[in-house]
Amino acid sequence: MEKTLKYEIRRCEVETMDKIDEDLEDAARRHNSKILYCHVNKLRGSSQLGLVPVRGRNWATISVKEWLKKR
């Protein structure tokens, strides 16, 4: 049962990627950059960076909320 489920999940992933590939190729052929970059960003995933720790005068790490309150 588990083996068939893994097989089906993998098959669905491959079908989804094939569909996205077709959409990307079609958008590139039509010079539709909006759809092209929308799909590229969806494939690439989130590009948000994590928070960078802020250090105070005594080199202790300050949480962002405290820092924002002081600013």
CHARMM-style PDB file with segment names, atoms N, HN, CA, C and O in Angstrom:
ATOM      1  N   MET     1       0.822  -1.193   0.000  1.00  0.00      PROA
ATOM      2  CA  MET     1       0.000   0.000   0.000  1.00  0.00      PROA
ATOM      3  C   MET     1       0.869   1.261   0.000  1.00  0.00      PROA
ATOM      4  O   MET     1       0.637   2.180  -0.786  1.00  0.00      PROA
ATOM      5  N   GLU     2       1.865   1.298   0.883  1.00  0.00      PROA
ATOM      6  HN  GLU     2       2.053   0.551   1.521  1.00  0.00      PROA
ATOM      7  CA  GLU     2       2.728   2.477   0.978  1.00  0.00      PROA
ATOM      8  C   GLU     2       3.526   2.679  -0.305  1.00  0.00      PROA
ATOM      9  O   GLU     2       3.753   3.809  -0.737  1.00  0.00      PROA
ATOM     10  N   LYS     3       3.943   1.580  -0.901  1.00  0.00      PROA
ATOM     11  HN  LYS     3       3.758   0.662  -0.550  1.00  0.00      PROA
ATOM     12  CA  LYS     3       4.729   1.659  -2.126  1.00  0.00      PROA
ATOM     13  C   LYS     3       3.892   2.234  -3.272  1.00  0.00      PROA
ATOM     14  O   LYS     3       4.386   3.043  -4.058  1.00  0.00      PROA
ATOM     15  N   THR     4       2.627   1.816  -3.366  1.00  0.00      PROA
ATOM     16  HN  THR     4       2.226   1.159  -2.727  1.00  0.00      PROA
ATOM     17  CA  THR     4       1.760   2.344  -4.429  1.00  0.00      PROA
ATOM     18  C   THR     4       1.465   3.814  -4.193  1.00  0.00      PROA
ATOM     19  O   THR     4       1.377   4.589  -5.145  1.00  0.00      PROA
ATOM     20  N   LEU     5       1.312   4.203  -2.947  1.00  0.00      PROA
ATOM     21  HN  LEU     5       1.383   3.573  -2.173  1.00  0.00      PROA
ATOM     22  CA  LEU     5       1.058   5.600  -2.630  1.00  0.00      PROA
ATOM     23  C   LEU     5       2.249   6.470  -3.022  1.00  0.00      PROA
ATOM     24  O   LEU     5       2.070   7.534  -3.615  1.00  0.00      PROA
ATOM     25  N   LYS     6       3.445   6.033  -2.702  1.00  0.00      PROA
ATOM     26  HN  LYS     6       3.591   5.169  -2.221  1.00  0.00      PROA
ATOM     27  CA  LYS     6       4.657   6.767  -3.089  1.00  0.00      PROA
ATOM     28  C   LYS     6       4.769   6.876  -4.603  1.00  0.00      PROA
ATOM     29  O   LYS     6       5.155   7.916  -5.136  1.00  0.00      PROA
ATOM     30  N   TYR     7       4.422   5.776  -5.297  1.00  0.00      PROA
ATOM     31  HN  TYR     7       4.108   4.931  -4.864  1.00  0.00      PROA
ATOM     32  CA  TYR     7       4.467   5.770  -6.755  1.00  0.00      PROA
ATOM     33  C   TYR     7       3.477   6.788  -7.324  1.00  0.00      PROA
ATOM     34  O   TYR     7       3.816   7.519  -8.255  1.00  0.00      PROA
ATOM     35  N   GLU     8       2.275   6.845  -6.786  1.00  0.00      PROA
ATOM     36  HN  GLU     8       2.000   6.251  -6.030  1.00  0.00      PROA
ATOM     37  CA  GLU     8       1.253   7.779  -7.263  1.00  0.00      PROA
ATOM     38  C   GLU     8       1.645   9.226  -6.990  1.00  0.00      PROA
ATOM     39  O   GLU     8       1.435  10.101  -7.829  1.00  0.00      PROA
ATOM     40  N   ILE     9       2.211   9.470  -5.827  1.00  0.00      PROA
ATOM     41  HN  ILE     9       2.382   8.759  -5.145  1.00  0.00      PROA
ATOM     42  CA  ILE     9       2.659  10.822  -5.495  1.00  0.00      PROA
ATOM     43  C   ILE     9       3.737  11.270  -6.466  1.00  0.00      PROA
ATOM     44  O   ILE     9       3.708  12.395  -6.964  1.00  0.00      PROA
ATOM     45  N   ARG    10       4.683  10.389  -6.729  1.00  0.00      PROA
ATOM     46  HN  ARG    10       4.707   9.475  -6.324  1.00  0.00      PROA
ATOM     47  CA  ARG    10       5.765  10.716  -7.666  1.00  0.00      PROA
ATOM     48  C   ARG    10       5.213  10.956  -9.071  1.00  0.00      PROA
ATOM     49  O   ARG    10       5.664  11.863  -9.771  1.00  0.00      PROA
ATOM     50  N   ARG    11       4.235  10.142  -9.483  1.00  0.00      PROA
ATOM     51  HN  ARG    11       3.868   9.406  -8.915  1.00  0.00      PROA
ATOM     52  CA  ARG    11       3.633  10.299 -10.813  1.00  0.00      PROA
ATOM     53  C   ARG    11       2.922  11.647 -10.914  1.00  0.00      PROA
ATOM     54  O   ARG    11       3.024  12.323 -11.937  1.00  0.00      PROA
ATOM     55  N   CYS    12       2.211  12.037  -9.871  1.00  0.00      PROA
ATOM     56  HN  CYS    12       2.128  11.487  -9.040  1.00  0.00      PROA
ATOM     57  CA  CYS    12       1.524  13.328  -9.859  1.00  0.00      PROA
ATOM     58  C   CYS    12       2.517  14.488  -9.904  1.00  0.00      PROA
ATOM     59  O   CYS    12       2.278  15.486 -10.583  1.00  0.00      PROA
ATOM     60  N   GLU    13       3.620  14.358  -9.189  1.00  0.00      PROA
ATOM     61  HN  GLU    13       3.815  13.547  -8.637  1.00  0.00      PROA
ATOM     62  CA  GLU    13       4.649  15.399  -9.210  1.00  0.00      PROA
ATOM     63  C   GLU    13       5.224  15.560 -10.612  1.00  0.00      PROA
ATOM     64  O   GLU    13       5.426  16.681 -11.078  1.00  0.00      PROA
ATOM     65  N   VAL    14       5.483  14.454 -11.274  1.00  0.00      PROA
ATOM     66  HN  VAL    14       5.319  13.543 -10.895  1.00  0.00      PROA
ATOM     67  CA  VAL    14       6.039  14.499 -12.632  1.00  0.00      PROA
ATOM     68  C   VAL    14       5.033  15.125 -13.593  1.00  0.00      PROA
ATOM     69  O   VAL    14       5.415  15.930 -14.443  1.00  0.00      PROA
ATOM     70  N   GLU    15       3.762  14.770 -13.473  1.00  0.00      PROA
ATOM     71  HN  GLU    15       3.452  14.116 -12.783  1.00  0.00      PROA
ATOM     72  CA  GLU    15       2.730  15.348 -14.335  1.00  0.00      PROA
ATOM     73  C   GLU    15       2.607  16.850 -14.114  1.00  0.00      PROA
ATOM     74  O   GLU    15       2.456  17.612 -15.069  1.00  0.00      PROA
ATOM     75  N   THR    16       2.672  17.269 -12.871  1.00  0.00      PROA
ATOM     76  HN  THR    16       2.794  16.650 -12.096  1.00  0.00      PROA
ATOM     77  CA  THR    16       2.582  18.690 -12.552  1.00  0.00      PROA
ATOM     78  C   THR    16       3.765  19.450 -13.131  1.00  0.00      PROA
ATOM     79  O   THR    16       3.594  20.527 -13.703  1.00  0.00      PROA
ATOM     80  N   MET    17       4.958  18.899 -12.987  1.00  0.00      PROA
ATOM     81  HN  MET    17       5.098  18.025 -12.522  1.00  0.00      PROA
ATOM     82  CA  MET    17       6.149  19.558 -13.544  1.00  0.00      PROA
ATOM     83  C   MET    17       6.078  19.610 -15.070  1.00  0.00      PROA
ATOM     84  O   MET    17       6.487  20.604 -15.671  1.00  0.00      PROA
ATOM     85  N   ASP    18       5.565  18.556 -15.700  1.00  0.00      PROA
ATOM     86  HN  ASP    18       5.233  17.749 -15.212  1.00  0.00      PROA
ATOM     87  CA  ASP    18       5.408  18.567 -17.160  1.00  0.00      PROA
ATOM     88  C   ASP    18       4.438  19.659 -17.599  1.00  0.00      PROA
ATOM     89  O   ASP    18       4.674  20.343 -18.595  1.00  0.00      PROA
ATOM     90  N   LYS    19       3.351  19.819 -16.854  1.00  0.00      PROA
ATOM     91  HN  LYS    19       3.159  19.263 -16.045  1.00  0.00      PROA
ATOM     92  CA  LYS    19       2.366  20.856 -17.183  1.00  0.00      PROA
ATOM     93  C   LYS    19       2.981  22.240 -17.035  1.00  0.00      PROA
ATOM     94  O   LYS    19       2.773  23.107 -17.884  1.00  0.00      PROA
ATOM     95  N   ILE    20       3.735  22.453 -15.965  1.00  0.00      PROA
ATOM     96  HN  ILE    20       3.904  21.749 -15.275  1.00  0.00      PROA
ATOM     97  CA  ILE    20       4.386  23.755 -15.756  1.00  0.00      PROA
ATOM     98  C   ILE    20       5.421  24.010 -16.847  1.00  0.00      PROA
ATOM     99  O   ILE    20       5.555  25.138 -17.321  1.00  0.00      PROA
ATOM    100  N   ASP    21       6.153  22.971 -17.248  1.00  0.00      PROA
ATOM    101  HN  ASP    21       6.044  22.055 -16.863  1.00  0.00      PROA
ATOM    102  CA  ASP    21       7.125  23.110 -18.335  1.00  0.00      PROA
ATOM    103  C   ASP    21       6.447  23.539 -19.631  1.00  0.00      PROA
ATOM    104  O   ASP    21       6.945  24.411 -20.343  1.00  0.00      PROA
ATOM    105  N   GLU    22       5.308  22.921 -19.930  1.00  0.00      PROA
ATOM    106  HN  GLU    22       4.903  22.213 -19.351  1.00  0.00      PROA
ATOM    107  CA  GLU    22       4.571  23.288 -21.137  1.00  0.00      PROA
ATOM    108  C   GLU    22       4.104  24.734 -21.073  1.00  0.00      PROA
ATOM    109  O   GLU    22       4.195  25.463 -22.061  1.00  0.00      PROA
ATOM    110  N   ASP    23       3.599  25.158 -19.897  1.00  0.00      PROA
ATOM    111  HN  ASP    23       3.525  24.567 -19.094  1.00  0.00      PROA
ATOM    112  CA  ASP    23       3.159  26.545 -19.729  1.00  0.00      PROA
ATOM    113  C   ASP    23       4.324  27.514 -19.895  1.00  0.00      PROA
ATOM    114  O   ASP    23       4.170  28.571 -20.509  1.00  0.00      PROA
ATOM    115  N   LEU    24       5.495  27.160 -19.350  1.00  0.00      PROA
ATOM    116  HN  LEU    24       5.620  26.302 -18.851  1.00  0.00      PROA
ATOM    117  CA  LEU    24       6.671  28.020 -19.487  1.00  0.00      PROA
ATOM    118  C   LEU    24       7.099  28.143 -20.945  1.00  0.00      PROA
ATOM    119  O   LEU    24       7.398  29.240 -21.417  1.00  0.00      PROA
ATOM    120  N   GLU    25       7.128  27.034 -21.649  1.00  0.00      PROA
ATOM    121  HN  GLU    25       6.886  26.142 -21.265  1.00  0.00      PROA
ATOM    122  CA  GLU    25       7.516  27.066 -23.057  1.00  0.00      PROA
ATOM    123  C   GLU    25       6.523  27.880 -23.882  1.00  0.00      PROA
ATOM    124  O   GLU    25       6.918  28.640 -24.766  1.00  0.00      PROA
ATOM    125  N   ASP    26       5.239  27.717 -23.590  1.00  0.00      PROA
ATOM    126  HN  ASP    26       4.919  27.100 -22.871  1.00  0.00      PROA
ATOM    127  CA  ASP    26       4.212  28.460 -24.318  1.00  0.00      PROA
ATOM    128  C   ASP    26       4.336  29.956 -24.050  1.00  0.00      PROA
ATOM    129  O   ASP    26       4.228  30.763 -24.974  1.00  0.00      PROA
ATOM    130  N   ALA    27       4.562  30.331 -22.793  1.00  0.00      PROA
ATOM    131  HN  ALA    27       4.650  29.676 -22.042  1.00  0.00      PROA
ATOM    132  CA  ALA    27       4.719  31.745 -22.446  1.00  0.00      PROA
ATOM    133  C   ALA    27       5.970  32.334 -23.104  1.00  0.00      PROA
ATOM    134  O   ALA    27       5.962  33.485 -23.541  1.00  0.00      PROA
ATOM    135  N   ALA    28       7.036  31.546 -23.172  1.00  0.00      PROA
ATOM    136  HN  ALA    28       7.043  30.611 -22.818  1.00  0.00      PROA
ATOM    137  CA  ALA    28       8.263  32.031 -23.813  1.00  0.00      PROA
ATOM    138  C   ALA    28       8.051  32.218 -25.312  1.00  0.00      PROA
ATOM    139  O   ALA    28       8.528  33.190 -25.896  1.00  0.00      PROA
ATOM    140  N   ARG    29       7.328  31.275 -25.936  1.00  0.00      PROA
ATOM    141  HN  ARG    29       6.940  30.485 -25.462  1.00  0.00      PROA
ATOM    142  CA  ARG    29       7.054  31.396 -27.376  1.00  0.00      PROA
ATOM    143  C   ARG    29       6.210  32.622 -27.683  1.00  0.00      PROA
ATOM    144  O   ARG    29       6.410  33.275 -28.708  1.00  0.00      PROA
ATOM    145  N   ARG    30       5.269  32.938 -26.801  1.00  0.00      PROA
ATOM    146  HN  ARG    30       5.107  32.408 -25.969  1.00  0.00      PROA
ATOM    147  CA  ARG    30       4.366  34.067 -27.022  1.00  0.00      PROA
ATOM    148  C   ARG    30       4.940  35.378 -26.508  1.00  0.00      PROA
ATOM    149  O   ARG    30       4.293  36.419 -26.613  1.00  0.00      PROA
ATOM    150  N   HSD    31       6.139  35.342 -25.957  1.00  0.00      PROA
ATOM    151  HN  HSD    31       6.666  34.496 -25.871  1.00  0.00      PROA
ATOM    152  CA  HSD    31       6.809  36.519 -25.387  1.00  0.00      PROA
ATOM    153  C   HSD    31       5.965  37.143 -24.284  1.00  0.00      PROA
ATOM    154  O   HSD    31       5.892  38.366 -24.164  1.00  0.00      PROA
ATOM    155  N   ASN    32       5.327  36.294 -23.478  1.00  0.00      PROA
ATOM    156  HN  ASN    32       5.386  35.301 -23.576  1.00  0.00      PROA
ATOM    157  CA  ASN    32       4.510  36.756 -22.364  1.00  0.00      PROA
ATOM    158  C   ASN    32       5.346  36.645 -21.089  1.00  0.00      PROA
ATOM    159  O   ASN    32       5.352  35.613 -20.418  1.00  0.00      PROA
ATOM    160  N   SER    33       6.038  37.712 -20.778  1.00  0.00      PROA
ATOM    161  HN  SER    33       6.033  38.551 -21.323  1.00  0.00      PROA
ATOM    162  CA  SER    33       6.979  37.671 -19.660  1.00  0.00      PROA
ATOM    163  C   SER    33       6.278  37.612 -18.302  1.00  0.00      PROA
ATOM    164  O   SER    33       6.839  37.093 -17.338  1.00  0.00      PROA
ATOM    165  N   LYS    34       5.056  38.141 -18.222  1.00  0.00      PROA
ATOM    166  HN  LYS    34       4.600  38.564 -19.005  1.00  0.00      PROA
ATOM    167  CA  LYS    34       4.348  38.126 -16.944  1.00  0.00      PROA
ATOM    168  C   LYS    34       4.073  36.693 -16.498  1.00  0.00      PROA
ATOM    169  O   LYS    34       4.363  36.337 -15.355  1.00  0.00      PROA
ATOM    170  N   ILE    35       3.522  35.871 -17.377  1.00  0.00      PROA
ATOM    171  HN  ILE    35       3.286  36.160 -18.305  1.00  0.00      PROA
ATOM    172  CA  ILE    35       3.241  34.470 -17.047  1.00  0.00      PROA
ATOM    173  C   ILE    35       4.542  33.705 -16.857  1.00  0.00      PROA
ATOM    174  O   ILE    35       4.644  32.868 -15.961  1.00  0.00      PROA
ATOM    175  N   LEU    36       5.524  33.982 -17.684  1.00  0.00      PROA
ATOM    176  HN  LEU    36       5.441  34.663 -18.412  1.00  0.00      PROA
ATOM    177  CA  LEU    36       6.808  33.301 -17.606  1.00  0.00      PROA
ATOM    178  C   LEU    36       7.447  33.504 -16.229  1.00  0.00      PROA
ATOM    179  O   LEU    36       7.841  32.536 -15.579  1.00  0.00      PROA
ATOM    180  N   TYR    37       7.548  34.746 -15.789  1.00  0.00      PROA
ATOM    181  HN  TYR    37       7.228  35.533 -16.316  1.00  0.00      PROA
ATOM    182  CA  TYR    37       8.181  35.015 -14.495  1.00  0.00      PROA
ATOM    183  C   TYR    37       7.318  34.562 -13.324  1.00  0.00      PROA
ATOM    184  O   TYR    37       7.840  34.219 -12.263  1.00  0.00      PROA
ATOM    185  N   CYS    38       5.998  34.560 -13.509  1.00  0.00      PROA
ATOM    186  HN  CYS    38       5.574  34.838 -14.371  1.00  0.00      PROA
ATOM    187  CA  CYS    38       5.116  34.055 -12.457  1.00  0.00      PROA
ATOM    188  C   CYS    38       5.405  32.580 -12.196  1.00  0.00      PROA
ATOM    189  O   CYS    38       5.516  32.157 -11.045  1.00  0.00      PROA
ATOM    190  N   HSD    39       5.527  31.794 -13.278  1.00  0.00      PROA
ATOM    191  HN  HSD    39       5.437  32.138 -14.213  1.00  0.00      PROA
ATOM    192  CA  HSD    39       5.821  30.365 -13.129  1.00  0.00      PROA
ATOM    193  C   HSD    39       7.241  30.131 -12.621  1.00  0.00      PROA
ATOM    194  O   HSD    39       7.470  29.229 -11.816  1.00  0.00      PROA
ATOM    195  N   VAL    40       8.180  30.925 -13.080  1.00  0.00      PROA
ATOM    196  HN  VAL    40       7.993  31.658 -13.734  1.00  0.00      PROA
ATOM    197  CA  VAL    40       9.565  30.774 -12.628  1.00  0.00      PROA
ATOM    198  C   VAL    40       9.662  31.050 -11.136  1.00  0.00      PROA
ATOM    199  O   VAL    40      10.335  30.318 -10.411  1.00  0.00      PROA
ATOM    200  N   ASN    41       8.996  32.095 -10.675  1.00  0.00      PROA
ATOM    201  HN  ASN    41       8.449  32.690 -11.264  1.00  0.00      PROA
ATOM    202  CA  ASN    41       9.025  32.411  -9.244  1.00  0.00      PROA
ATOM    203  C   ASN    41       8.326  31.337  -8.427  1.00  0.00      PROA
ATOM    204  O   ASN    41       8.744  31.046  -7.306  1.00  0.00      PROA
ATOM    205  N   LYS    42       7.276  30.746  -8.965  1.00  0.00      PROA
ATOM    206  HN  LYS    42       6.936  30.983  -9.875  1.00  0.00      PROA
ATOM    207  CA  LYS    42       6.576  29.677  -8.275  1.00  0.00      PROA
ATOM    208  C   LYS    42       7.481  28.446  -8.143  1.00  0.00      PROA
ATOM    209  O   LYS    42       7.488  27.788  -7.103  1.00  0.00      PROA
ATOM    210  N   LEU    43       8.235  28.140  -9.191  1.00  0.00      PROA
ATOM    211  HN  LEU    43       8.229  28.675 -10.036  1.00  0.00      PROA
ATOM    212  CA  LEU    43       9.156  27.004  -9.141  1.00  0.00      PROA
ATOM    213  C   LEU    43      10.335  27.265  -8.221  1.00  0.00      PROA
ATOM    214  O   LEU    43      10.808  26.364  -7.528  1.00  0.00      PROA
ATOM    215  N   ARG    44      10.801  28.500  -8.220  1.00  0.00      PROA
ATOM    216  HN  ARG    44      10.417  29.232  -8.783  1.00  0.00      PROA
ATOM    217  CA  ARG    44      11.973  28.856  -7.431  1.00  0.00      PROA
ATOM    218  C   ARG    44      11.662  28.862  -5.943  1.00  0.00      PROA
ATOM    219  O   ARG    44      12.531  28.573  -5.120  1.00  0.00      PROA
ATOM    220  N   GLY    45      10.436  29.188  -5.604  1.00  0.00      PROA
ATOM    221  HN  GLY    45       9.730  29.423  -6.273  1.00  0.00      PROA
ATOM    222  CA  GLY    45      10.057  29.219  -4.201  1.00  0.00      PROA
ATOM    223  C   GLY    45      10.232  30.592  -3.612  1.00  0.00      PROA
ATOM    224  O   GLY    45      10.505  31.558  -4.325  1.00  0.00      PROA
ATOM    225  N   SER    46      10.078  30.677  -2.340  1.00  0.00      PROA
ATOM    226  HN  SER    46       9.856  29.893  -1.761  1.00  0.00      PROA
ATOM    227  CA  SER    46      10.157  31.944  -1.639  1.00  0.00      PROA
ATOM    228  C   SER    46      11.592  32.458  -1.626  1.00  0.00      PROA
ATOM    229  O   SER    46      12.542  31.697  -1.445  1.00  0.00      PROA
ATOM    230  N   SER    47      11.723  33.750  -1.819  1.00  0.00      PROA
ATOM    231  HN  SER    47      10.951  34.368  -1.966  1.00  0.00      PROA
ATOM    232  CA  SER    47      13.060  34.349  -1.790  1.00  0.00      PROA
ATOM    233  C   SER    47      13.225  35.273  -0.597  1.00  0.00      PROA
ATOM    234  O   SER    47      14.157  36.077  -0.555  1.00  0.00      PROA
ATOM    235  N   GLN    48      12.331  35.164   0.366  1.00  0.00      PROA
ATOM    236  HN  GLN    48      11.574  34.512   0.331  1.00  0.00      PROA
ATOM    237  CA  GLN    48      12.434  36.015   1.536  1.00  0.00      PROA
ATOM    238  C   GLN    48      13.584  35.549   2.416  1.00  0.00      PROA
ATOM    239  O   GLN    48      13.742  34.360   2.694  1.00  0.00      PROA
ATOM    240  N   LEU    49      14.368  36.504   2.837  1.00  0.00      PROA
ATOM    241  HN  LEU    49      14.240  37.470   2.611  1.00  0.00      PROA
ATOM    242  CA  LEU    49      15.496  36.190   3.693  1.00  0.00      PROA
ATOM    243  C   LEU    49      15.051  36.182   5.143  1.00  0.00      PROA
ATOM    244  O   LEU    49      14.098  36.867   5.516  1.00  0.00      PROA
ATOM    245  N   GLY    50      15.733  35.416   5.942  1.00  0.00      PROA
ATOM    246  HN  GLY    50      16.506  34.860   5.639  1.00  0.00      PROA
ATOM    247  CA  GLY    50      15.437  35.406   7.365  1.00  0.00      PROA
ATOM    248  C   GLY    50      15.904  36.691   8.017  1.00  0.00      PROA
ATOM    249  O   GLY    50      16.604  37.491   7.397  1.00  0.00      PROA
ATOM    250  N   LEU    51      15.527  36.883   9.241  1.00  0.00      PROA
ATOM    251  HN  LEU    51      14.959  36.233   9.745  1.00  0.00      PROA
ATOM    252  CA  LEU    51      15.930  38.087   9.951  1.00  0.00      PROA
ATOM    253  C   LEU    51      17.393  38.009  10.343  1.00  0.00      PROA
ATOM    254  O   LEU    51      17.892  36.953  10.734  1.00  0.00      PROA
ATOM    255  N   VAL    52      18.065  39.125  10.233  1.00  0.00      PROA
ATOM    256  HN  VAL    52      17.660  39.983   9.915  1.00  0.00      PROA
ATOM    257  CA  VAL    52      19.466  39.211  10.593  1.00  0.00      PROA
ATOM    258  C   VAL    52      19.551  39.652  12.052  1.00  0.00      PROA
ATOM    259  O   VAL    52      18.892  40.619  12.433  1.00  0.00      PROA
ATOM    260  N   PRO    53      20.329  38.981  12.861  1.00  0.00      PROA
ATOM    261  CA  PRO    53      20.417  39.392  14.262  1.00  0.00      PROA
ATOM    262  C   PRO    53      21.087  40.760  14.390  1.00  0.00      PROA
ATOM    263  O   PRO    53      22.047  41.077  13.689  1.00  0.00      PROA
ATOM    264  N   VAL    54      20.549  41.551  15.304  1.00  0.00      PROA
ATOM    265  HN  VAL    54      19.768  41.294  15.874  1.00  0.00      PROA
ATOM    266  CA  VAL    54      21.079  42.899  15.551  1.00  0.00      PROA
ATOM    267  C   VAL    54      21.792  42.873  16.891  1.00  0.00      PROA
ATOM    268  O   VAL    54      21.275  42.338  17.872  1.00  0.00      PROA
ATOM    269  N   ARG    55      22.985  43.455  16.923  1.00  0.00      PROA
ATOM    270  HN  ARG    55      23.405  43.889  16.126  1.00  0.00      PROA
ATOM    271  CA  ARG    55      23.758  43.463  18.158  1.00  0.00      PROA
ATOM    272  C   ARG    55      23.782  44.872  18.739  1.00  0.00      PROA
ATOM    273  O   ARG    55      23.845  45.863  18.011  1.00  0.00      PROA
ATOM    274  N   GLY    56      23.732  44.936  20.057  1.00  0.00      PROA
ATOM    275  HN  GLY    56      23.681  44.131  20.648  1.00  0.00      PROA
ATOM    276  CA  GLY    56      23.761  46.219  20.760  1.00  0.00      PROA
ATOM    277  C   GLY    56      25.186  46.671  21.021  1.00  0.00      PROA
ATOM    278  O   GLY    56      26.138  46.123  20.465  1.00  0.00      PROA
ATOM    279  N   ARG    57      25.318  47.664  21.864  1.00  0.00      PROA
ATOM    280  HN  ARG    57      24.544  48.109  22.316  1.00  0.00      PROA
ATOM    281  CA  ARG    57      26.645  48.212  22.165  1.00  0.00      PROA
ATOM    282  C   ARG    57      27.523  47.209  22.906  1.00  0.00      PROA
ATOM    283  O   ARG    57      28.744  47.220  22.745  1.00  0.00      PROA
ATOM    284  N   ASN    58      26.920  46.347  23.712  1.00  0.00      PROA
ATOM    285  HN  ASN    58      25.929  46.338  23.843  1.00  0.00      PROA
ATOM    286  CA  ASN    58      27.719  45.361  24.444  1.00  0.00      PROA
ATOM    287  C   ASN    58      27.798  44.040  23.669  1.00  0.00      PROA
ATOM    288  O   ASN    58      28.126  43.005  24.249  1.00  0.00      PROA
ATOM    289  N   TRP    59      27.511  44.065  22.408  1.00  0.00      PROA
ATOM    290  HN  TRP    59      27.245  44.906  21.936  1.00  0.00      PROA
ATOM    291  CA  TRP    59      27.581  42.944  21.477  1.00  0.00      PROA
ATOM    292  C   TRP    59      26.576  41.821  21.784  1.00  0.00      PROA
ATOM    293  O   TRP    59      26.694  40.710  21.266  1.00  0.00      PROA
ATOM    294  N   ALA    60      25.603  42.126  22.623  1.00  0.00      PROA
ATOM    295  HN  ALA    60      25.507  43.028  23.044  1.00  0.00      PROA
ATOM    296  CA  ALA    60      24.545  41.155  22.876  1.00  0.00      PROA
ATOM    297  C   ALA    60      23.503  41.273  21.758  1.00  0.00      PROA
ATOM    298  O   ALA    60      23.219  42.369  21.274  1.00  0.00      PROA
ATOM    299  N   THR    61      22.957  40.168  21.369  1.00  0.00      PROA
ATOM    300  HN  THR    61      23.188  39.277  21.762  1.00  0.00      PROA
ATOM    301  CA  THR    61      21.960  40.163  20.308  1.00  0.00      PROA
ATOM    302  C   THR    61      20.664  40.765  20.820  1.00  0.00      PROA
ATOM    303  O   THR    61      20.172  40.415  21.893  1.00  0.00      PROA
ATOM    304  N   ILE    62      20.122  41.682  20.022  1.00  0.00      PROA
ATOM    305  HN  ILE    62      20.522  41.966  19.151  1.00  0.00      PROA
ATOM    306  CA  ILE    62      18.877  42.363  20.380  1.00  0.00      PROA
ATOM    307  C   ILE    62      17.783  41.810  19.479  1.00  0.00      PROA
ATOM    308  O   ILE    62      17.987  41.627  18.279  1.00  0.00      PROA
ATOM    309  N   SER    63      16.619  41.544  20.069  1.00  0.00      PROA
ATOM    310  HN  SER    63      16.453  41.692  21.044  1.00  0.00      PROA
ATOM    311  CA  SER    63      15.506  41.074  19.235  1.00  0.00      PROA
ATOM    312  C   SER    63      15.013  42.227  18.380  1.00  0.00      PROA
ATOM    313  O   SER    63      15.189  43.393  18.731  1.00  0.00      PROA
ATOM    314  N   VAL    64      14.407  41.902  17.280  1.00  0.00      PROA
ATOM    315  HN  VAL    64      14.264  40.954  16.995  1.00  0.00      PROA
ATOM    316  CA  VAL    64      13.973  42.927  16.325  1.00  0.00      PROA
ATOM    317  C   VAL    64      12.889  43.814  16.934  1.00  0.00      PROA
ATOM    318  O   VAL    64      12.872  45.018  16.679  1.00  0.00      PROA
ATOM    319  N   LYS    65      11.989  43.249  17.730  1.00  0.00      PROA
ATOM    320  HN  LYS    65      12.002  42.271  17.937  1.00  0.00      PROA
ATOM    321  CA  LYS    65      10.922  44.051  18.322  1.00  0.00      PROA
ATOM    322  C   LYS    65      11.488  45.122  19.242  1.00  0.00      PROA
ATOM    323  O   LYS    65      11.032  46.266  19.222  1.00  0.00      PROA
ATOM    324  N   GLU    66      12.477  44.757  20.047  1.00  0.00      PROA
ATOM    325  HN  GLU    66      12.847  43.828  20.063  1.00  0.00      PROA
ATOM    326  CA  GLU    66      13.102  45.741  20.931  1.00  0.00      PROA
ATOM    327  C   GLU    66      13.770  46.834  20.120  1.00  0.00      PROA
ATOM    328  O   GLU    66      13.666  48.014  20.452  1.00  0.00      PROA
ATOM    329  N   TRP    67      14.447  46.447  19.069  1.00  0.00      PROA
ATOM    330  HN  TRP    67      14.531  45.488  18.798  1.00  0.00      PROA
ATOM    331  CA  TRP    67      15.160  47.395  18.219  1.00  0.00      PROA
ATOM    332  C   TRP    67      14.190  48.356  17.569  1.00  0.00      PROA
ATOM    333  O   TRP    67      14.451  49.557  17.512  1.00  0.00      PROA
ATOM    334  N   LEU    68      13.074  47.843  17.077  1.00  0.00      PROA
ATOM    335  HN  LEU    68      12.862  46.867  17.123  1.00  0.00      PROA
ATOM    336  CA  LEU    68      12.088  48.699  16.431  1.00  0.00      PROA
ATOM    337  C   LEU    68      11.461  49.663  17.431  1.00  0.00      PROA
ATOM    338  O   LEU    68      11.181  50.813  17.090  1.00  0.00      PROA
ATOM    339  N   LYS    69      11.238  49.207  18.659  1.00  0.00      PROA
ATOM    340  HN  LYS    69      11.465  48.273  18.935  1.00  0.00      PROA
ATOM    341  CA  LYS    69      10.670  50.092  19.673  1.00  0.00      PROA
ATOM    342  C   LYS    69      11.612  51.244  19.982  1.00  0.00      PROA
ATOM    343  O   LYS    69      11.165  52.378  20.157  1.00  0.00      PROA
ATOM    344  N   LYS    70      12.920  50.967  20.052  1.00  0.00      PROA
ATOM    345  HN  LYS    70      13.283  50.046  19.910  1.00  0.00      PROA
ATOM    346  CA  LYS    70      13.900  52.012  20.360  1.00  0.00      PROA
ATOM    347  C   LYS    70      14.053  52.991  19.204  1.00  0.00      PROA
ATOM    348  O   LYS    70      14.283  54.180  19.426  1.00  0.00      PROA
ATOM    349  N   ARG    71      13.930  52.510  17.983  1.00  0.00      PROA
ATOM    350  HN  ARG    71      13.744  51.544  17.802  1.00  0.00      PROA
ATOM    351  CA  ARG    71      14.065  53.379  16.826  1.00  0.00      PROA
ATOM    352  C   ARG    71      12.873  54.285  16.756  1.00  0.00      PROA
ATOM    353  OT1 ARG    71      12.778  55.111  15.848  1.00  0.00      PROA
TER     354      ARG     71
END
